[in-house]
């Protein structure tokens, strides 16, 4: 294995690890929403954004501070993005 391949492998592992952490975070938030009888669509409506935007924010695919703030204020969870 040459050095370029090794660097790419290492970079891909790091990206996969971040994606995995974001999926776990999203699942936990989804669980907390379900316990409270809330949905991503309700968050989206309250924040006047699309439910897809809420989903991307929860998965860490985009940084939407309003979603993070809503989660912190309404669920009492600290949001730490792995981006």
N, CA, C and O atoms as CSV, one atom per row, in Angstrom:
chain,resi,resn,atom,element,x,y,z
A,1,UNK,N,N,0.849,-1.170,0.000
A,1,UNK,CA,C,0.000,0.000,0.000
A,1,UNK,C,C,0.892,1.230,0.000
A,1,UNK,O,O,1.777,1.366,0.846
A,2,UNK,N,N,0.657,2.125,-0.953
A,2,UNK,CA,C,1.473,3.331,-0.977
A,2,UNK,C,C,0.913,4.368,0.007
A,2,UNK,O,O,-0.164,4.186,0.575
A,3,UNK,N,N,1.661,5.447,0.191
A,3,UNK,CA,C,1.315,6.452,1.191
A,3,UNK,C,C,-0.004,7.151,0.866
A,3,UNK,O,O,-0.771,7.459,1.778
A,4,UNK,N,N,-0.283,7.406,-0.410
A,4,UNK,CA,C,-1.533,8.055,-0.802
A,4,UNK,C,C,-2.727,7.180,-0.450
A,4,UNK,O,O,-3.726,7.678,0.070
A,5,UNK,N,N,-2.638,5.899,-0.724
A,5,UNK,CA,C,-3.721,4.975,-0.393
A,5,UNK,C,C,-3.944,4.917,1.115
A,5,UNK,O,O,-5.084,4.865,1.577
A,6,UNK,N,N,-2.868,4.925,1.871
A,6,UNK,CA,C,-2.974,4.890,3.323
A,6,UNK,C,C,-3.674,6.147,3.841
A,6,UNK,O,O,-4.537,6.063,4.714
A,7,UNK,N,N,-3.304,7.307,3.305
A,7,UNK,CA,C,-3.923,8.566,3.729
A,7,UNK,C,C,-5.411,8.579,3.383
A,7,UNK,O,O,-6.234,9.025,4.182
A,8,UNK,N,N,-5.752,8.092,2.197
A,8,UNK,CA,C,-7.157,8.039,1.800
A,8,UNK,C,C,-7.945,7.094,2.704
A,8,UNK,O,O,-9.070,7.403,3.096
A,9,UNK,N,N,-7.364,5.954,3.033
A,9,UNK,CA,C,-8.017,4.993,3.917
A,9,UNK,C,C,-8.257,5.620,5.284
A,9,UNK,O,O,-9.338,5.482,5.856
A,10,UNK,N,N,-7.260,6.301,5.799
A,10,UNK,CA,C,-7.363,6.941,7.098
A,10,UNK,C,C,-8.440,8.038,7.075
A,10,UNK,O,O,-9.228,8.154,8.013
A,11,UNK,N,N,-8.469,8.831,6.011
A,11,UNK,CA,C,-9.456,9.904,5.861
A,11,UNK,C,C,-10.868,9.318,5.779
A,11,UNK,O,O,-11.795,9.844,6.395
A,12,UNK,N,N,-11.033,8.229,5.021
A,12,UNK,CA,C,-12.348,7.601,4.887
A,12,UNK,C,C,-12.834,7.023,6.211
A,12,UNK,O,O,-14.023,7.090,6.523
A,13,UNK,N,N,-11.930,6.463,6.979
A,13,UNK,CA,C,-12.304,5.931,8.298
A,13,UNK,C,C,-12.802,7.046,9.203
A,13,UNK,O,O,-13.780,6.876,9.931
A,14,UNK,N,N,-12.123,8.188,9.154
A,14,UNK,CA,C,-12.513,9.326,9.981
A,14,UNK,C,C,-13.894,9.828,9.562
A,14,UNK,O,O,-14.730,10.114,10.418
A,15,UNK,N,N,-14.143,9.938,8.246
A,15,UNK,CA,C,-15.453,10.376,7.759
A,15,UNK,C,C,-16.542,9.411,8.180
A,15,UNK,O,O,-17.615,9.837,8.608
A,16,UNK,N,N,-16.283,8.117,8.066
A,16,UNK,CA,C,-17.265,7.106,8.458
A,16,UNK,C,C,-17.554,7.160,9.943
A,16,UNK,O,O,-18.695,6.969,10.366
A,17,UNK,N,N,-16.528,7.419,10.737
A,17,UNK,CA,C,-16.696,7.523,12.181
A,17,UNK,C,C,-17.589,8.714,12.525
A,17,UNK,O,O,-18.459,8.609,13.389
A,18,UNK,N,N,-17.378,9.841,11.855
A,18,UNK,CA,C,-18.194,11.034,12.083
A,18,UNK,C,C,-19.639,10.759,11.679
A,18,UNK,O,O,-20.570,11.112,12.403
A,19,UNK,N,N,-19.824,10.123,10.513
A,19,UNK,CA,C,-21.185,9.795,10.066
A,19,UNK,C,C,-21.876,8.887,11.070
A,19,UNK,O,O,-23.053,9.076,11.375
A,20,UNK,N,N,-21.155,7.911,11.580
A,20,UNK,CA,C,-21.717,6.972,12.547
A,20,UNK,C,C,-22.139,7.696,13.826
A,20,UNK,O,O,-23.208,7.417,14.368
A,21,UNK,N,N,-21.318,8.615,14.308
A,21,UNK,CA,C,-21.652,9.378,15.507
A,21,UNK,C,C,-22.886,10.235,15.273
A,21,UNK,O,O,-23.737,10.355,16.154
A,22,UNK,N,N,-22.987,10.840,14.074
A,22,UNK,CA,C,-24.142,11.675,13.764
A,22,UNK,C,C,-25.423,10.853,13.687
A,22,UNK,O,O,-26.478,11.317,14.119
A,23,UNK,N,N,-25.348,9.650,13.148
A,23,UNK,CA,C,-26.518,8.782,13.066
A,23,UNK,C,C,-26.970,8.379,14.467
A,23,UNK,O,O,-28.169,8.339,14.746
A,24,UNK,N,N,-26.031,8.087,15.335
A,24,UNK,CA,C,-26.366,7.739,16.722
A,24,UNK,C,C,-27.002,8.930,17.422
A,24,UNK,O,O,-27.996,8.776,18.131
A,25,UNK,N,N,-26.436,10.115,17.228
A,25,UNK,CA,C,-26.994,11.333,17.822
A,25,UNK,C,C,-28.412,11.556,17.328
A,25,UNK,O,O,-29.303,11.866,18.119
A,26,UNK,N,N,-28.629,11.400,16.029
A,26,UNK,CA,C,-29.944,11.591,15.432
A,26,UNK,C,C,-30.944,10.589,16.011
A,26,UNK,O,O,-32.075,10.958,16.328
A,27,UNK,N,N,-30.544,9.346,16.148
A,27,UNK,CA,C,-31.427,8.316,16.688
A,27,UNK,C,C,-31.821,8.640,18.132
A,27,UNK,O,O,-32.967,8.431,18.529
A,28,UNK,N,N,-30.872,9.147,18.907
A,28,UNK,CA,C,-31.170,9.503,20.288
A,28,UNK,C,C,-32.150,10.669,20.346
A,28,UNK,O,O,-33.082,10.656,21.149
A,29,UNK,N,N,-31.946,11.668,19.507
A,29,UNK,CA,C,-32.859,12.811,19.471
A,29,UNK,C,C,-34.244,12.356,19.009
A,29,UNK,O,O,-35.258,12.788,19.557
A,30,UNK,N,N,-34.283,11.489,18.005
A,30,UNK,CA,C,-35.565,10.949,17.533
A,30,UNK,C,C,-36.289,10.235,18.682
A,30,UNK,O,O,-37.499,10.386,18.850
A,31,UNK,N,N,-35.547,9.469,19.458
A,31,UNK,CA,C,-36.106,8.769,20.612
A,31,UNK,C,C,-36.690,9.764,21.619
A,31,UNK,O,O,-37.793,9.570,22.128
A,32,UNK,N,N,-35.941,10.825,21.898
A,32,UNK,CA,C,-36.400,11.840,22.834
A,32,UNK,C,C,-37.656,12.545,22.314
A,32,UNK,O,O,-38.571,12.837,23.083
A,33,UNK,N,N,-37.695,12.813,21.020
A,33,UNK,CA,C,-38.888,13.418,20.421
A,33,UNK,C,C,-40.094,12.486,20.571
A,33,UNK,O,O,-41.187,12.923,20.932
A,34,UNK,N,N,-39.880,11.208,20.291
A,34,UNK,CA,C,-40.965,10.227,20.377
A,34,UNK,C,C,-41.503,10.132,21.805
A,34,UNK,O,O,-42.713,10.034,22.004
A,35,UNK,N,N,-40.616,10.161,22.796
A,35,UNK,CA,C,-41.044,10.132,24.190
A,35,UNK,C,C,-41.966,11.296,24.522
A,35,UNK,O,O,-42.861,11.177,25.359
A,36,UNK,N,N,-41.737,12.418,23.859
A,36,UNK,CA,C,-42.513,13.631,24.117
A,36,UNK,C,C,-43.676,13.803,23.137
A,36,UNK,O,O,-44.415,14.784,23.211
A,37,UNK,N,N,-43.834,12.851,22.224
A,37,UNK,CA,C,-44.916,12.930,21.249
A,37,UNK,C,C,-44.699,13.995,20.189
A,37,UNK,O,O,-45.660,14.550,19.658
A,38,UNK,N,N,-43.434,14.284,19.876
A,38,UNK,CA,C,-43.091,15.309,18.886
A,38,UNK,C,C,-42.500,14.671,17.635
A,38,UNK,O,O,-42.025,13.535,17.663
A,39,UNK,N,N,-42.540,15.426,16.534
A,39,UNK,CA,C,-41.971,14.950,15.272
A,39,UNK,C,C,-41.054,16.011,14.684
A,39,UNK,O,O,-41.080,17.176,15.081
A,40,UNK,N,N,-40.245,15.575,13.728
A,40,UNK,CA,C,-39.398,16.522,13.009
A,40,UNK,C,C,-40.249,17.530,12.250
A,40,UNK,O,O,-39.874,18.695,12.119
A,41,UNK,N,N,-41.391,17.081,11.753
A,41,UNK,CA,C,-42.293,17.978,11.011
A,41,UNK,C,C,-42.798,19.104,11.909
A,41,UNK,O,O,-42.943,20.240,11.456
A,42,UNK,N,N,-43.066,18.799,13.174
A,42,UNK,CA,C,-43.515,19.833,14.104
A,42,UNK,C,C,-42.403,20.849,14.378
A,42,UNK,O,O,-42.662,22.048,14.474
A,43,UNK,N,N,-41.176,20.366,14.502
A,43,UNK,CA,C,-40.043,21.273,14.682
A,43,UNK,C,C,-39.922,22.175,13.462
A,43,UNK,O,O,-39.751,23.388,13.585
A,44,UNK,N,N,-40.014,21.566,12.285
A,44,UNK,CA,C,-39.889,22.317,11.039
A,44,UNK,C,C,-40.952,23.399,10.939
A,44,UNK,O,O,-40.660,24.531,10.553
A,45,UNK,N,N,-42.172,23.053,11.285
A,45,UNK,CA,C,-43.269,24.018,11.211
A,45,UNK,C,C,-43.029,25.173,12.170
A,45,UNK,O,O,-43.225,26.336,11.817
A,46,UNK,N,N,-42.603,24.847,13.384
A,46,UNK,CA,C,-42.345,25.878,14.387
A,46,UNK,C,C,-41.200,26.814,13.962
A,46,UNK,O,O,-41.241,28.018,14.219
A,47,UNK,N,N,-40.187,26.243,13.314
A,47,UNK,CA,C,-39.028,27.035,12.892
A,47,UNK,C,C,-39.181,27.614,11.483
A,47,UNK,O,O,-38.320,28.353,11.005
A,48,UNK,N,N,-40.294,27.263,10.829
A,48,UNK,CA,C,-40.572,27.730,9.474
A,48,UNK,C,C,-39.476,27.311,8.485
A,48,UNK,O,O,-39.012,28.105,7.666
A,49,UNK,N,N,-39.081,26.041,8.590
A,49,UNK,CA,C,-38.129,25.451,7.645
A,49,UNK,C,C,-38.686,24.091,7.218
A,49,UNK,O,O,-39.673,23.624,7.786
A,50,UNK,N,N,-38.071,23.463,6.239
A,50,UNK,CA,C,-38.570,22.171,5.764
A,50,UNK,C,C,-38.186,21.045,6.736
A,50,UNK,O,O,-37.208,21.145,7.477
A,51,UNK,N,N,-38.980,19.983,6.707
A,51,UNK,CA,C,-38.648,18.834,7.552
A,51,UNK,C,C,-37.354,18.178,7.081
A,51,UNK,O,O,-36.635,17.578,7.879
A,52,UNK,N,N,-37.053,18.290,5.773
A,52,UNK,CA,C,-35.781,17.775,5.253
A,52,UNK,C,C,-34.600,18.542,5.859
A,52,UNK,O,O,-33.556,17.959,6.150
A,53,UNK,N,N,-34.777,19.854,6.046
A,53,UNK,CA,C,-33.715,20.657,6.660
A,53,UNK,C,C,-33.481,20.229,8.105
A,53,UNK,O,O,-32.342,20.160,8.565
A,54,UNK,N,N,-34.563,19.945,8.811
A,54,UNK,CA,C,-34.442,19.469,10.196
A,54,UNK,C,C,-33.700,18.140,10.212
A,54,UNK,O,O,-32.801,17.934,11.027
A,55,UNK,N,N,-34.078,17.237,9.308
A,55,UNK,CA,C,-33.432,15.928,9.243
A,55,UNK,C,C,-31.946,16.061,8.933
A,55,UNK,O,O,-31.126,15.393,9.563
A,56,UNK,N,N,-31.589,16.903,7.982
A,56,UNK,CA,C,-30.162,17.110,7.646
A,56,UNK,C,C,-29.400,17.670,8.840
A,56,UNK,O,O,-28.258,17.287,9.091
A,57,UNK,N,N,-30.039,18.582,9.579
A,57,UNK,CA,C,-29.387,19.160,10.762
A,57,UNK,C,C,-29.169,18.094,11.830
A,57,UNK,O,O,-28.111,18.048,12.457
A,58,UNK,N,N,-30.174,17.235,12.038
A,58,UNK,CA,C,-30.043,16.182,13.050
A,58,UNK,C,C,-28.976,15.164,12.673
A,58,UNK,O,O,-28.275,14.639,13.538
A,59,UNK,N,N,-28.857,14.891,11.380
A,59,UNK,CA,C,-27.849,13.938,10.912
A,59,UNK,C,C,-26.451,14.556,10.807
A,59,UNK,O,O,-25.478,13.858,10.520
A,60,UNK,N,N,-26.357,15.864,11.039
A,60,UNK,CA,C,-25.068,16.532,10.964
A,60,UNK,C,C,-24.614,16.814,9.546
A,60,UNK,O,O,-23.442,17.110,9.315
A,61,UNK,N,N,-25.532,16.724,8.596
A,61,UNK,CA,C,-25.182,16.980,7.204
A,61,UNK,C,C,-25.169,18.473,6.892
A,61,UNK,O,O,-24.571,18.903,5.905
A,62,UNK,N,N,-25.830,19.258,7.735
A,62,UNK,CA,C,-25.781,20.713,7.606
A,62,UNK,C,C,-25.897,21.314,8.996
A,62,UNK,O,O,-26.429,20.687,9.912
A,63,UNK,N,N,-25.404,22.513,9.143
A,63,UNK,CA,C,-25.407,23.192,10.441
A,63,UNK,C,C,-26.509,24.242,10.415
A,63,UNK,O,O,-26.389,25.266,9.743
A,64,UNK,N,N,-27.586,23.978,11.155
A,64,UNK,CA,C,-28.683,24.932,11.264
A,64,UNK,C,C,-28.832,25.253,12.743
A,64,UNK,O,O,-29.387,24.461,13.504
A,65,UNK,N,N,-28.343,26.403,13.142
A,65,UNK,CA,C,-28.287,26.738,14.561
A,65,UNK,C,C,-29.671,26.826,15.190
A,65,UNK,O,O,-29.822,26.547,16.379
A,66,UNK,N,N,-30.694,27.209,14.411
A,66,UNK,CA,C,-32.049,27.286,14.972
A,66,UNK,C,C,-32.532,25.911,15.435
A,66,UNK,O,O,-33.207,25.799,16.459
A,67,UNK,N,N,-32.187,24.872,14.685
A,67,UNK,CA,C,-32.575,23.514,15.079
A,67,UNK,C,C,-31.832,23.120,16.353
A,67,UNK,O,O,-32.425,22.580,17.287
A,68,UNK,N,N,-30.536,23.393,16.379
A,68,UNK,CA,C,-29.744,23.079,17.575
A,68,UNK,C,C,-30.299,23.799,18.802
A,68,UNK,O,O,-30.427,23.209,19.874
A,69,UNK,N,N,-30.628,25.087,18.632
A,69,UNK,CA,C,-31.169,25.871,19.741
A,69,UNK,C,C,-32.519,25.320,20.194
A,69,UNK,O,O,-32.795,25.259,21.392
A,70,UNK,N,N,-33.369,24.914,19.229
A,70,UNK,CA,C,-34.677,24.354,19.569
A,70,UNK,C,C,-34.504,23.088,20.404
A,70,UNK,O,O,-35.192,22.896,21.406
A,71,UNK,N,N,-33.588,22.236,19.987
A,71,UNK,CA,C,-33.346,20.983,20.706
A,71,UNK,C,C,-32.855,21.269,22.118
A,71,UNK,O,O,-33.313,20.651,23.080
A,72,UNK,N,N,-31.925,22.204,22.238
A,72,UNK,CA,C,-31.392,22.543,23.553
A,72,UNK,C,C,-32.475,23.121,24.463
A,72,UNK,O,O,-32.553,22.766,25.640
A,73,UNK,N,N,-33.312,24.013,23.921
A,73,UNK,CA,C,-34.343,24.666,24.731
A,73,UNK,C,C,-35.506,23.730,25.062
A,73,UNK,O,O,-36.013,23.749,26.184
A,74,UNK,N,N,-35.930,22.917,24.104
A,74,UNK,CA,C,-37.138,22.110,24.280
A,74,UNK,C,C,-36.894,20.698,24.783
A,74,UNK,O,O,-37.759,20.111,25.433
A,75,UNK,N,N,-35.733,20.154,24.490
A,75,UNK,CA,C,-35.427,18.799,24.946
A,75,UNK,C,C,-34.405,18.786,26.070
A,75,UNK,O,O,-34.213,17.762,26.727
A,76,UNK,N,N,-33.747,19.918,26.296
A,76,UNK,CA,C,-32.741,20.009,27.343
A,76,UNK,C,C,-31.477,19.236,27.015
A,76,UNK,O,O,-30.745,18.815,27.910
A,77,UNK,N,N,-31.222,19.051,25.707
A,77,UNK,CA,C,-30.028,18.329,25.269
A,77,UNK,C,C,-29.020,19.288,24.677
A,77,UNK,O,O,-29.391,20.211,23.953
A,78,UNK,N,N,-27.761,19.084,24.974
A,78,UNK,CA,C,-26.710,19.876,24.363
A,78,UNK,C,C,-26.346,19.251,23.027
A,78,UNK,O,O,-26.041,18.061,22.953
A,79,UNK,N,N,-26.378,20.052,21.977
A,79,UNK,CA,C,-26.085,19.544,20.647
A,79,UNK,C,C,-24.621,19.831,20.326
A,79,UNK,O,O,-24.175,20.979,20.335
A,80,UNK,N,N,-23.896,18.769,20.046
A,80,UNK,CA,C,-22.493,18.887,19.647
A,80,UNK,C,C,-22.372,18.265,18.262
A,80,UNK,O,O,-22.566,17.061,18.094
A,81,UNK,N,N,-22.049,19.095,17.268
A,81,UNK,CA,C,-21.925,18.583,15.903
A,81,UNK,C,C,-20.513,18.099,15.653
A,81,UNK,O,O,-19.540,18.734,16.058
A,82,UNK,N,N,-20.416,16.979,14.988
A,82,UNK,CA,C,-19.122,16.378,14.694
A,82,UNK,C,C,-18.577,16.822,13.340
A,82,UNK,O,O,-17.599,16.259,12.848
A,83,UNK,N,N,-19.206,17.829,12.739
A,83,UNK,CA,C,-18.736,18.305,11.428
A,83,UNK,C,C,-17.349,18.871,11.494
A,83,UNK,O,O,-16.813,19.312,10.477
